[in-house]
Amino acid sequence: MNLPNKLTLMRVFLIPFFLLFIYLDIPFHFLIALVIFAAASITDALDGKIARKRNLVTNFGKFLDPLADKVLVIAALAVFVELKEVNMGAVPLIIISAREFMVSGLRLLAANSGVVVAAGMWGKLKTAFTMVTIIAVLLWLSICGDMDINVSSAIADAVNNIAIPVLVWISTALTIISGGIYLKGYWHLIDADK
């Protein structure tokens, strides 16, 4: 197994540990979850670059890399919906999940037609911004929950009710835009008569 695939597998294996530490009631559990998520995000940035640079692109990587990204991001957002400390409704999670299913379906149709759907600029931007958003939320949870830093109620309200929702909705908007671009680019593969 080559290095990019090992990095992708590492990201997959980090997901349960990320979830474990989010829920564990131990000191600095949000900070540990943040470090795990950040490490997983770094593997996402590295595996594709290494694979392309060293000509190590494999079918295994093409399959597992986008799947690992989707599971990592959806797991984090689902946890945020559940946590009372984060002011995020379920709608962004539903939109982001629907887009991921749609793009996966398009990729499957494309593969059946012998076409490879590569990640475009908007898809990469969406992934990067969403991961930065998740890291920012985890940092906020760590500051307030783990470190028990005394933050004024005005700052806490601004972060919880403005900053976090704005970041999440920007991620959601980028998700919609990138999904629309994929759909437009590969619409010809969807034939209602077949």
FIBA-501699 format. One record per atom (N, C-alpha, C): x, y, z; residue number from 1. Coordinates in Angstrom, 3 decimals, m for minus. Example, Ala and Ser with C-alpha at 12.3 -4.5 7.8 and 13.67 -1.06 7.14 Angstrom:
REM FIBA-501699
> 13.190; m5.690; 7.800; 1
> 12.300; m4.500; 7.800; 1
> 13.200; m3.300; 7.800; 1
> 12.850; m2.250; 7.080; 2
> 13.670; m1.060; 7.140; 2
> 12.900; 0.030; 7.870; 2
This chain:
REM FIBA-501699
> 0.854; m1.178; 0.000; 1
> 0.000; 0.000; 0.000; 1
> 0.896; 1.236; 0.000; 1
> 0.567; 2.191; m0.875; 2
> 1.413; 3.375; m0.981; 2
> 1.083; 4.409; 0.107; 2
> 1.939; 5.435; 0.224; 3
> 1.813; 6.439; 1.283; 3
> 0.490; 7.213; 1.230; 3
> 0.053; 7.704; 0.057; 4
> m1.234; 8.421; 0.039; 4
> m2.396; 7.565; 0.567; 4
> m2.415; 6.289; 0.187; 5
> m3.489; 5.410; 0.663; 5
> m3.388; 5.172; 2.169; 5
> m2.171; 5.089; 2.682; 6
> m1.985; 4.948; 4.131; 6
> m2.500; 6.193; 4.866; 6
> m2.257; 7.369; 4.284; 7
> m2.758; 8.607; 4.893; 7
> m4.287; 8.649; 4.883; 7
> m4.867; 8.190; 3.785; 8
> m6.330; 8.140; 3.702; 8
> m6.888; 7.171; 4.732; 8
> m6.270; 5.998; 4.849; 9
> m6.705; 5.029; 5.863; 9
> m6.555; 5.596; 7.268; 9
> m5.479; 6.343; 7.489; 10
> m5.273; 6.964; 8.795; 10
> m6.432; 7.912; 9.120; 10
> m6.893; 8.664; 8.114; 11
> m8.024; 9.571; 8.317; 11
> m9.275; 8.795; 8.713; 11
> m9.500; 7.669; 8.054; 12
> m10.653; 6.826; 8.382; 12
> m10.553; 6.331; 9.825; 12
> m9.369; 5.879; 10.224; 13
> m9.183; 5.343; 11.577; 13
> m9.261; 6.421; 12.649; 13
> m8.994; 7.680; 12.277; 14
> m9.074; 8.768; 13.249; 14
> m10.519; 9.169; 13.568; 14
> m11.447; 8.885; 12.672; 15
> m12.841; 9.314; 12.866; 15
> m13.449; 8.756; 14.156; 15
> m13.349; 7.449; 14.450; 16
> m13.924; 6.960; 15.710; 16
> m13.264; 7.585; 16.944; 16
> m11.962; 7.850; 16.861; 17
> m11.279; 8.477; 17.994; 17
> m11.736; 9.920; 18.181; 17
> m11.958; 10.619; 17.065; 18
> m12.515; 11.972; 17.134; 18
> m13.860; 11.941; 17.860; 18
> m14.731; 11.024; 17.453; 19
> m16.054; 10.920; 18.077; 19
> m15.953; 10.509; 19.543; 19
> m15.067; 9.590; 19.838; 20
> m14.880; 9.140; 21.217; 20
> m14.521; 10.300; 22.133; 20
> m13.555; 11.105; 21.718; 21
> m13.110; 12.187; 22.589; 21
> m14.098; 13.350; 22.647; 21
> m14.894; 13.543; 21.611; 22
> m15.950; 14.565; 21.685; 22
> m16.903; 14.230; 22.826; 22
> m17.236; 12.937; 22.956; 23
> m18.244; 12.533; 23.927; 23
> m17.695; 12.169; 25.304; 23
> m16.418; 11.824; 25.392; 24
> m15.852; 11.463; 26.690; 24
> m15.888; 12.652; 27.649; 24
> m16.269; 12.393; 28.854; 25
> m16.290; 13.459; 29.856; 25
> m14.991; 13.407; 30.659; 25
> m13.913; 13.799; 29.989; 26
> m12.606; 13.837; 30.628; 26
> m12.011; 15.227; 30.411; 26
> m11.017; 15.607; 31.183; 27
> m10.398; 16.920; 30.966; 27
> m9.848; 17.048; 29.538; 27
> m10.068; 18.197; 28.949; 28
> m9.539; 18.565; 27.628; 28
> m10.023; 17.670; 26.490; 28
> m11.220; 17.106; 26.643; 29
> m11.714; 16.216; 25.579; 29
> m11.982; 16.959; 24.276; 29
> m12.445; 18.216; 24.347; 30
> m12.657; 18.979; 23.107; 30
> m11.316; 19.300; 22.441; 30
> m10.307; 19.612; 23.246; 31
> m8.986; 19.913; 22.706; 31
> m8.376; 18.684; 22.029; 31
> m8.541; 17.525; 22.643; 32
> m8.037; 16.280; 22.036; 32
> m8.782; 16.007; 20.726; 32
> m10.096; 16.201; 20.736; 33
> m10.886; 16.011; 19.510; 33
> m10.431; 16.997; 18.432; 33
> m10.116; 18.222; 18.826; 34
> m9.613; 19.229; 17.888; 34
> m8.302; 18.768; 17.258; 34
> m7.384; 18.283; 18.068; 35
> m6.090; 17.817; 17.553; 35
> m6.292; 16.642; 16.592; 35
> m7.187; 15.729; 16.950; 36
> m7.459; 14.577; 16.081; 36
> m8.068; 15.034; 14.760; 36
> m9.050; 15.944; 14.823; 37
> m9.684; 16.429; 13.597; 37
> m8.675; 17.172; 12.730; 37
> m7.832; 18.007; 13.358; 38
> m6.822; 18.749; 12.602; 38
> m5.848; 17.784; 11.924; 38
> m5.443; 16.734; 12.629; 39
> m4.542; 15.734; 12.044; 39
> m5.210; 15.047; 10.848; 39
> m6.484; 14.711; 11.007; 40
> m7.223; 14.082; 9.906; 40
> m7.328; 15.034; 8.719; 40
> m7.545; 16.317; 8.986; 41
> m7.638; 17.317; 7.917; 41
> m6.313; 17.456; 7.183; 41
> m5.211; 17.380; 7.926; 42
> m3.889; 17.471; 7.296; 42
> m3.654; 16.280; 6.376; 42
> m4.093; 15.089; 6.792; 43
> m3.925; 13.924; 5.919; 43
> m4.720; 14.110; 4.630; 43
> m5.850; 14.815; 4.713; 44
> m6.652; 15.088; 3.519; 44
> m5.887; 15.988; 2.561; 44
> m5.209; 16.977; 3.104; 45
> m4.440; 17.887; 2.251; 45
> m3.228; 17.185; 1.634; 45
> m2.638; 16.261; 2.380; 46
> m1.401; 15.628; 1.926; 46
> m1.602; 14.486; 0.945; 46
> m2.603; 13.623; 1.190; 47
> m2.681; 12.392; 0.401; 47
> m2.837; 12.642; m1.093; 47
> m3.712; 13.569; m1.448; 48
> m3.913; 13.866; m2.874; 48
> m2.695; 14.490; m3.526; 48
> m2.056; 15.421; m2.813; 49
> m0.866; 16.075; m3.367; 49
> 0.249; 15.070; m3.601; 49
> 0.472; 14.198; m2.618; 50
> 1.525; 13.188; m2.755; 50
> 1.195; 12.223; m3.892; 50
> m0.063; 11.796; m3.960; 51
> m0.469; 10.842; m4.998; 51
> m0.249; 11.416; m6.394; 51
> m0.641; 12.678; m6.596; 52
> m0.468; 13.289; m7.916; 52
> 1.003; 13.567; m8.226; 52
> 1.731; 14.068; m7.243; 53
> 3.137; 14.426; m7.462; 53
> 3.993; 13.199; m7.762; 53
> 3.739; 12.092; m7.069; 54
> 4.557; 10.884; m7.230; 54
> 3.913; 9.855; m8.160; 54
> 2.823; 10.258; m8.815; 55
> 2.098; 9.365; m9.720; 55
> 1.688; 8.069; m9.005; 55
> 1.056; 8.240; m7.826; 56
> 0.624; 7.114; m7.007; 56
> m0.902; 7.041; m6.893; 56
> m1.598; 7.588; m7.878; 57
> m3.061; 7.578; m7.865; 57
> m3.541; 6.154; m8.106; 57
> m4.429; 5.658; m7.216; 58
> m4.955; 4.296; m7.336; 58
> m6.478; 4.326; m7.273; 58
> m7.102; 3.249; m7.728; 59
> m8.557; 3.142; m7.612; 59
> m8.981; 3.134; m6.145; 59
> m8.182; 2.489; m5.300; 60
> m8.453; 2.470; m3.861; 60
> m8.511; 3.895; m3.315; 60
> m7.538; 4.711; m3.685; 61
> m7.510; 6.105; m3.232; 61
> m8.658; 6.921; m3.795; 61
> m8.977; 6.698; m5.079; 62
> m10.098; 7.419; m5.698; 62
> m11.408; 7.101; m4.989; 62
> m11.524; 5.859; m4.514; 63
> m12.739; 5.443; m3.809; 63
> m12.753; 5.951; m2.367; 63
> m11.665; 5.688; m1.634; 64
> m11.681; 5.929; m0.196; 64
> m11.470; 7.387; 0.196; 64
> m10.670; 8.135; m0.569; 65
> m10.367; 9.517; m0.185; 65
> m11.624; 10.387; m0.064; 65
> m12.465; 10.454; m1.101; 66
> m13.671; 11.282; m0.939; 66
> m14.630; 10.742; 0.114; 66
> m14.682; 9.417; 0.256; 67
> m15.548; 8.820; 1.274; 67
> m15.079; 9.208; 2.676; 67
> m13.775; 9.150; 2.905; 68
> m13.208; 9.521; 4.211; 68
> m13.504; 10.984; 4.530; 68
> m13.365; 11.857; 3.528; 69
> m13.663; 13.283; 3.730; 69
> m15.115; 13.485; 4.139; 69
> m16.008; 12.830; 3.416; 70
> m17.438; 12.999; 3.676; 70
> m17.806; 12.501; 5.075; 70
> m17.311; 11.334; 5.445; 71
> m17.647; 10.775; 6.758; 71
> m17.080; 11.662; 7.869; 71
> m15.850; 12.135; 7.704; 72
> m15.231; 13.002; 8.712; 72
> m16.044; 14.277; 8.922; 72
> m16.378; 14.956; 7.842; 73
> m17.105; 16.227; 7.936; 73
> m18.523; 16.005; 8.452; 73
> m19.222; 15.018; 7.920; 74
> m20.610; 14.782; 8.346; 74
> m20.652; 14.342; 9.807; 74
> m19.680; 13.547; 10.242; 75
> m19.625; 13.139; 11.651; 75
> m19.477; 14.356; 12.561; 75
> m18.573; 15.254; 12.199; 76
> m18.365; 16.457; 13.025; 76
> m19.614; 17.330; 13.052; 76
> m20.216; 17.562; 11.900; 77
> m21.406; 18.416; 11.854; 77
> m22.577; 17.781; 12.600; 77
> m22.720; 16.467; 12.494; 78
> m23.793; 15.780; 13.221; 78
> m23.609; 15.939; 14.729; 78
> m22.370; 15.838; 15.190; 79
> m22.084; 16.038; 16.617; 79
> m22.439; 17.466; 17.026; 79
> m22.099; 18.435; 16.175; 80
> m22.396; 19.832; 16.508; 80
> m23.902; 20.079; 16.622; 80
> m24.684; 19.404; 15.770; 81
> m26.141; 19.545; 15.863; 81
> m26.617; 19.046; 17.226; 81
> m25.999; 17.972; 17.677; 82
> m26.410; 17.356; 18.941; 82
> m25.949; 18.143; 20.172; 82
> m24.771; 18.735; 20.102; 83
> m24.219; 19.427; 21.270; 83
> m24.986; 20.702; 21.580; 83
> m25.327; 20.876; 22.828; 84
> m26.057; 22.089; 23.216; 84
> m25.151; 23.318; 23.214; 84
> m23.831; 23.097; 23.240; 85
> m22.889; 24.212; 23.258; 85
> m22.762; 24.909; 21.906; 85
> m23.217; 24.274; 20.836; 86
> m23.084; 24.824; 19.490; 86
> m24.460; 25.194; 18.957; 86
> m24.582; 26.418; 18.484; 87
> m25.846; 26.899; 17.949; 87
> m25.884; 26.632; 16.444; 87
> m26.200; 25.379; 16.098; 88
> m26.274; 24.989; 14.696; 88
> m27.472; 24.073; 14.525; 88
> m28.351; 24.441; 13.663; 89
> m29.502; 23.596; 13.397; 89
> m29.132; 22.458; 12.463; 89
> m30.111; 21.614; 12.188; 90
> m29.887; 20.439; 11.342; 90
> m29.909; 20.759; 9.852; 90
> m30.446; 21.919; 9.458; 91
> m30.604; 22.223; 8.030; 91
> m29.272; 22.222; 7.278; 91
> m28.217; 22.884; 7.790; 92
> m26.938; 22.808; 7.062; 92
> m26.430; 21.375; 6.902; 92
> m26.578; 20.571; 7.942; 93
> m26.148; 19.174; 7.873; 93
> m26.922; 18.432; 6.791; 93
> m28.219; 18.662; 6.699; 94
> m29.048; 17.993; 5.688; 94
> m28.626; 18.422; 4.282; 94
> m28.391; 19.726; 4.093; 95
> m27.982; 20.233; 2.778; 95
> m26.624; 19.652; 2.386; 95
> m25.673; 19.693; 3.320; 96
> m24.330; 19.194; 3.037; 96
> m24.369; 17.690; 2.744; 96
> m25.141; 16.939; 3.528; 97
> m25.257; 15.490; 3.299; 97
> m25.894; 15.200; 1.943; 97
> m26.949; 15.940; 1.599; 98
> m27.626; 15.730; 0.314; 98
> m26.683; 15.998; m0.850; 98
> m25.885; 17.046; m0.742; 99
> m24.919; 17.367; m1.798; 99
> m23.908; 16.228; m1.947; 99
> m23.456; 15.693; m0.823; 100
> m22.463; 14.621; m0.883; 100
> m23.045; 13.368; m1.534; 100
> m24.302; 13.045; m1.217; 101
> m24.955; 11.904; m1.872; 101
> m25.099; 12.155; m3.374; 101
> m25.483; 13.390; m3.739; 102
> m25.679; 13.729; m5.143; 102
> m24.372; 13.609; m5.920; 102
> m23.284; 14.159; m5.377; 103
> m21.998; 14.100; m6.063; 103
> m21.499; 12.659; m6.143; 103
> m21.709; 11.883; m5.091; 104
> m21.317; 10.466; m5.133; 104
> m22.095; 9.729; m6.219; 104
> m23.379; 10.026; m6.341; 105
> m24.189; 9.419; m7.403; 105
> m23.699; 9.815; m8.786; 105
> m23.361; 11.099; m8.953; 106
> m22.817; 11.558; m10.236; 106
> m21.502; 10.847; m10.557; 106
> m20.665; 10.696; m9.526; 107
> m19.381; 10.004; m9.741; 107
> m19.606; 8.552; m10.171; 107
> m20.610; 7.917; m9.589; 108
> m20.929; 6.539; m9.959; 108
> m21.406; 6.464; m11.407; 108
> m22.306; 7.365; m11.782; 109
> m22.766; 7.414; m13.177; 109
> m21.611; 7.683; m14.121; 109
> m20.736; 8.615; m13.733; 110
> m19.595; 8.957; m14.577; 110
> m18.664; 7.761; m14.737; 110
> m18.416; 7.058; m13.632; 111
> m17.532; 5.890; m13.684; 111
> m18.106; 4.829; m14.613; 111
> m19.422; 4.646; m14.587; 112
> m20.067; 3.678; m15.481; 112
> m19.929; 4.086; m16.947; 112
> m19.735; 5.382; m17.184; 113
> m19.554; 5.889; m18.545; 113
> m18.082; 6.035; m18.905; 113
> m17.203; 5.634; m17.993; 114
> m15.766; 5.738; m18.253; 114
> m15.199; 7.126; m18.032; 114
> m15.932; 7.970; m17.303; 115
> m15.500; 9.344; m17.038; 115
> m15.094; 9.451; m15.573; 115
> m13.967; 10.100; m15.333; 116
> m13.516; 10.331; m13.967; 116
> m13.908; 11.744; m13.566; 116
> m14.631; 11.881; m12.459; 117
> m15.034; 13.195; m11.954; 117
> m13.991; 13.633; m10.922; 117
> m13.116; 14.508; m11.353; 118
> m12.079; 15.007; m10.446; 118
> m12.657; 16.124; m9.591; 118
> m12.065; 16.304; m8.417; 119
> m12.493; 17.402; m7.538; 119
> m12.146; 18.726; m8.208; 119
> m13.132; 19.592; m8.313; 120
> m12.914; 20.906; m8.916; 120
> m12.508; 21.925; m7.864; 120
> m12.222; 23.139; m8.327; 121
> m11.791; 24.207; m7.432; 121
> m12.847; 24.501; m6.367; 121
> m14.120; 24.542; m6.765; 122
> m15.184; 24.850; m5.802; 122
> m15.346; 23.739; m4.775; 122
> m15.186; 22.501; m5.216; 123
> m15.264; 21.378; m4.283; 123
> m14.134; 21.412; m3.271; 123
> m12.935; 21.729; m3.748; 124
> m11.786; 21.836; m2.840; 124
> m11.957; 23.001; m1.873; 124
> m12.467; 24.114; m2.387; 125
> m12.708; 25.285; m1.533; 125
> m13.755; 24.965; m0.473; 125
> m14.809; 24.265; m0.891; 126
> m15.865; 23.860; 0.042; 126
> m15.306; 22.975; 1.152; 126
> m14.512; 21.987; 0.771; 127
> m13.933; 21.073; 1.763; 127
> m13.009; 21.816; 2.715; 127
> m12.130; 22.634; 2.169; 128
> m11.168; 23.367; 3.008; 128
> m11.896; 24.315; 3.963; 128
> m12.874; 25.069; 3.455; 129
> m13.582; 26.019; 4.316; 129
> m14.384; 25.303; 5.391; 129
> m15.000; 24.189; 5.025; 130
> m15.788; 23.436; 6.003; 130
> m14.886; 22.870; 7.092; 130
> m13.735; 22.365; 6.723; 131
> m12.814; 21.828; 7.728; 131
> m12.278; 22.934; 8.641; 131
> m11.993; 24.105; 8.070; 132
> m11.558; 25.247; 8.895; 132
> m12.683; 25.667; 9.841; 132
> m13.907; 25.662; 9.355; 133
> m15.063; 25.989; 10.196; 133
> m15.170; 25.012; 11.372; 133
> m15.037; 23.732; 11.082; 134
> m15.126; 22.716; 12.136; 134
> m14.002; 22.902; 13.153; 134
> m12.801; 23.187; 12.675; 135
> m11.674; 23.439; 13.579; 135
> m11.946; 24.660; 14.447; 135
> m12.518; 25.711; 13.860; 136
> m12.850; 26.921; 14.627; 136
> m13.875; 26.621; 15.719; 136
> m14.888; 25.822; 15.390; 137
> m15.900; 25.453; 16.387; 137
> m15.274; 24.620; 17.497; 137
> m14.431; 23.672; 17.113; 138
> m13.759; 22.844; 18.125; 138
> m12.841; 23.689; 19.008; 138
> m12.190; 24.676; 18.429; 139
> m11.344; 25.578; 19.219; 139
> m12.193; 26.359; 20.217; 139
> m13.344; 26.833; 19.762; 140
> m14.253; 27.562; 20.645; 140
> m14.753; 26.659; 21.780; 140
> m15.121; 25.434; 21.444; 141
> m15.562; 24.488; 22.471; 141
> m14.440; 24.204; 23.465; 141
> m13.232; 24.123; 22.953; 142
> m12.086; 23.868; 23.816; 142
> m11.826; 25.039; 24.757; 142
> m11.926; 26.260; 24.225; 143
> m11.711; 27.449; 25.057; 143
> m12.758; 27.535; 26.155; 143
> m14.009; 27.329; 25.786; 144
> m15.099; 27.479; 26.763; 144
> m15.282; 26.252; 27.645; 144
> m15.133; 25.066; 27.058; 145
> m15.421; 23.844; 27.803; 145
> m14.239; 23.240; 28.518; 145
> m13.098; 23.190; 27.840; 146
> m11.927; 22.533; 28.413; 146
> m11.109; 23.464; 29.302; 146
> m10.853; 24.635; 28.768; 147
> m9.956; 25.546; 29.472; 147
> m10.688; 26.440; 30.462; 147
> m12.009; 26.427; 30.347; 148
> m12.851; 27.217; 31.250; 148
> m12.373; 28.666; 31.353; 148
> m11.994; 29.213; 30.194; 149
> m11.581; 30.621; 30.147; 149
> m12.825; 31.470; 30.296; 149
> m12.738; 32.436; 31.160; 150
> m13.873; 33.299; 31.447; 150
> m14.080; 34.281; 30.297; 150
> m15.070; 34.002; 29.476; 151
> m15.384; 34.844; 28.331; 151
> m16.640; 35.631; 28.672; 151
> m16.632; 36.908; 28.331; 152
> m17.802; 37.734; 28.637; 152
> m19.022; 37.187; 27.906; 152
> m20.181; 37.433; 28.485; 153
> m21.407; 36.915; 27.866; 153
> m21.646; 37.551; 26.504; 153
> m21.208; 38.796; 26.299; 154
> m21.373; 39.448; 24.994; 154
> m20.543; 38.740; 23.927; 154
> m19.308; 38.385; 24.267; 155
> m18.448; 37.669; 23.315; 155
> m19.008; 36.269; 23.060; 155
> m19.401; 35.587; 24.125; 156
> m19.961; 34.235; 23.975; 156
> m21.201; 34.266; 23.092; 156
> m22.094; 35.239; 23.311; 157
> m23.292; 35.355; 22.486; 157
> m22.939; 35.639; 21.027; 157
> m21.952; 36.508; 20.816; 158
> m21.548; 36.855; 19.445; 158
> m20.984; 35.638; 18.719; 158
> m20.152; 34.876; 19.415; 159
> m19.563; 33.688; 18.782; 159
> m20.641; 32.637; 18.535; 159
> m21.452; 32.342; 19.568; 160
> m22.466; 31.289; 19.463; 160
> m23.594; 31.627; 18.497; 160
> m24.008; 32.882; 18.476; 161
> m25.198; 33.255; 17.710; 161
> m24.912; 33.949; 16.390; 161
> m23.659; 34.383; 16.187; 162
> m23.327; 35.052; 14.925; 162
> m22.173; 34.340; 14.216; 162
> m21.007; 34.278; 14.857; 163
> m19.799; 33.771; 14.177; 163
> m19.953; 32.322; 13.723; 163
> m20.344; 31.446; 14.641; 164
> m20.468; 30.032; 14.267; 164
> m21.547; 29.825; 13.208; 164
> m22.766; 30.368; 13.388; 165
> m23.758; 30.186; 12.320; 165
> m23.319; 30.765; 10.970; 165
> m22.629; 31.911; 10.980; 166
> m22.174; 32.494; 9.712; 166
> m21.169; 31.567; 9.033; 166
> m20.204; 31.052; 9.795; 167
> m19.225; 30.116; 9.222; 167
> m19.910; 28.872; 8.663; 167
> m20.852; 28.336; 9.423; 168
> m21.558; 27.126; 8.976; 168
> m22.356; 27.412; 7.712; 168
> m23.020; 28.564; 7.642; 169
> m23.825; 28.872; 6.463; 169
> m22.970; 29.229; 5.256; 169
> m21.775; 29.794; 5.464; 170
> m20.858; 29.994; 4.336; 170
> m20.435; 28.638; 3.795; 170
> m20.109; 27.705; 4.696; 171
> m19.774; 26.338; 4.264; 171
> m20.920; 25.721; 3.483; 171
> m22.135; 25.943; 3.972; 172
> m23.319; 25.402; 3.300; 172
> m23.497; 26.028; 1.923; 172
> m23.291; 27.348; 1.823; 173
> m23.405; 28.031; 0.532; 173
> m22.358; 27.505; m0.454; 173
> m21.129; 27.327; 0.007; 174
> m20.083; 26.765; m0.855; 174
> m20.433; 25.348; m1.283; 174
> m21.070; 24.608; m0.389; 175
> m21.519; 23.251; m0.698; 175
> m22.561; 23.269; m1.813; 175
> m23.511; 24.193; m1.718; 176
> m24.560; 24.313; m2.742; 176
> m23.948; 24.723; m4.079; 176
> m23.046; 25.703; m4.061; 177
> m22.417; 26.173; m5.301; 177
> m21.624; 25.051; m5.961; 177
> m20.785; 24.371; m5.171; 178
> m19.957; 23.313; m5.762; 178
> m20.823; 22.159; m6.264; 178
> m21.890; 21.831; m5.524; 179
> m22.805; 20.782; m5.974; 179
> m23.496; 21.160; m7.273; 179
> m23.910; 22.427; m7.376; 180
> m24.534; 22.911; m8.606; 180
> m23.598; 22.847; m9.797; 180
> m22.324; 23.172; m9.566; 181
> m21.320; 23.119; m10.638; 181
> m21.106; 21.681; m11.100; 181
> m21.001; 20.749; m10.140; 182
> m20.874; 19.334; m10.510; 182
> m22.099; 18.879; m11.310; 182
> m23.289; 19.244; m10.819; 183
> m24.522; 18.819; m11.483; 183
> m24.594; 19.371; m12.905; 183
> m24.260; 20.649; m13.059; 184
> m24.287; 21.266; m14.393; 184
> m23.272; 20.597; m15.319; 184
> m22.077; 20.332; m14.806; 185
> m21.028; 19.755; m15.633; 185
> m21.289; 18.325; m16.067; 185
> m22.052; 17.599; m15.269; 186
> m22.269; 16.175; m15.567; 186
> m23.744; 15.843; m15.778; 186
> m24.565; 16.857; m16.030; 187
> m25.986; 16.669; m16.235; 187
> m26.262; 15.737; m17.411; 187
> m25.374; 15.786; m18.409; 188
> m25.564; 14.947; m19.597; 188
> m25.523; 13.451; m19.279; 188
> m24.967; 13.100; m18.103; 189
> m24.928; 11.681; m17.735; 189
> m26.257; 11.193; m17.175; 189
> m27.117; 12.145; m16.814; 190
> m28.418; 11.792; m16.245; 190
> m29.442; 11.791; m17.381; 190
> m29.826; 10.622; m17.786; 191
> m30.770; 10.469; m18.887; 191
> m32.018; 9.785; m18.349; 191
> m33.127; 10.512; m18.337; 192
> m34.363; 9.978; m17.769; 192
> m34.922; 8.821; m18.600; 192
> m34.459; 8.673; m19.841; 193
> m34.967; 7.604; m20.704; 193
> m34.195; 6.299; m20.553; 193
> m33.095; 6.324; m19.806; 194
> m32.296; 5.101; m19.666; 194
> m32.575; 4.429; m18.351; 194
